[in-house]
Amino acid sequence: MFTSRIAAAAFLCLAAGAVQAQAPNIVYLLADDLGWKDVGFHGGKAKTPNLDRLAAQGARLEKFYTLPYSTPTRAALMTGRYPMRYGMQTQSILPWSQYGLPLEEKTLAQALREAGYRTAFLGKWQLGHFSREYWPTQRGFDHFYGNFAEVDYFRKISISGELDWRRNDRKVAEPGYATTLLGREAARIIHAQDAARPLFLCVSFQAPQAPWQAPKEFLDAYKDVADEGRRTYYAMISALDDAVGEIVSALEKKGLSAETLIVFHSDNGGALPNKFATGDGDVRKAAADNGPYAGGKGGLHEGSVRVAAFATWPDKIPAGIVAERIHVTDMYPTLARIAGVKPDQSRPLDGIDQWDTIAAGKISPRKEMVLNIEDSRGALIRDNWKLIVYARLPVRYELYNIQDDPSEEDNRADREPQRMQEMLARFNELAWEMAPALYLDDIQKPRRHPTPMFLGENPVRP
């Protein structure tokens, strides 16, 4: 009996090992404040040959939706749940913020690590840093290299004036341009990876978010661009593309390309000047191009939440697929499925498994998605219709058929009364499920906020 139990246990271990051996590597690439049209595969002016090549090799996710700001999008990705459910729906975490992604929310990294993945997070975290238990190394990542919030790309100084660059849990002063350093670190991790163990590598580039700064070698590629800010913005995108190229090259040299899924998207749309400063990558003038879509970062129109995205995996995702409607929360159950992991959350997921949409081009099962719901505003998509609600006085509504009118030029709220009432009823039903915004609670705490430094938008030539 004892011998048979040992044999059974051994068989189960071997079976588990076989599943893990078949699980793919996942390289997840995030850009920050990238305009929809600022990539070559959308006809942009920035030079992005590496991104263009990857997009052509796999599925272009042309209806990929995020949240309006960095922190909510990252939270949605890591939990598979709408940020409004746990208070992360408003604005972004700043250097002096005293809150983070609630600890009861299980992250994608935790789920993958439990299944045998080696996990690493590189770049801008922005999901909480005021207490160590909110740091990446405590939220499922074996390795962390990067910054907690926005930094100067060369000095790694945050807007609070403090050094914000870490290797795991220790601050480090390392020379070099942040985007380039992330590409090198990612390549190093890939080269050191045990091929028998799957890797989840999330590279969260700050680029091309302000401050607009770039190395001379990338600035020189845009000498024909007269506007200095726009020239630097394009150079930052090229630096990001170059780092992606280094990551892809590392996968090829390691012989891991065929076993690796690469996902790329921006955390939100390109940044436009704000009437009021938020502290999260504010710009004084526009450089981003969101193409045919209205608005930009921080808003609720398509230019804020419909982003450039693709997924590629040789022999698993055929070239040329154009995928249907996908929300960033969908990536949690989708990645869990291909990794052979049960999407185990203590609370219900809002994300939907979209693997068949991405890999086979099937019609998306999504009929509804929340683009955000917060105290004074929100947006909801049902089928081809999008409702935007502004609850701050004077209350107003916008209703668009985004299939026929993706530029959101024809507000049909007054001409579709029945549809308006049906969507508004659903919107209010969801609003009752909203948790209080942690950002709004945090800014009322009696403490002194440091005076934010303006990191500048001029190129730095070290």
Secondary structure, 3 states (H helix, E strand, C coil): CHHHHHHHHHHHHHHHHHHHHHCCEEEEEEECCCCCCCCHHHCCCCCCHHHHHHHHHCEEECCEECCCCHHHHHHHHHHCCCHHHCCCCCCCCCCCCCCCCCCCCCCHHHHHHHCCCEEEEEEECCCCCCCHHHCHHHCCCCEEEEECCCECCCCCEECCCCECCEECCEECCCCCCHHHHHHHHHHHHHHHCCCCCCEEEEEECCCCCCCCCCCHHHHHHHCCCCCHHHHHHHHHHHHHHHHHHHHHHHHHHHCCHHHEEEEEEECCCCCCCCCCCCCCCCCCCCCCCCCCCCCCCCCCCHHHHEECEEEECCCCCCCCCEECCEEHHHHHHHHHHHCCCCCCCCCCCCCCCCHHHHHHCCCCCCCEEEEEEECCEEEEEECCEEEEEECCCCCEEEEEECCCCCCCCCCCCCCCHHHHHHHHHHHHHHHCCCCCCHHHHHCCCCCCCCCCCCCCCCCCCC
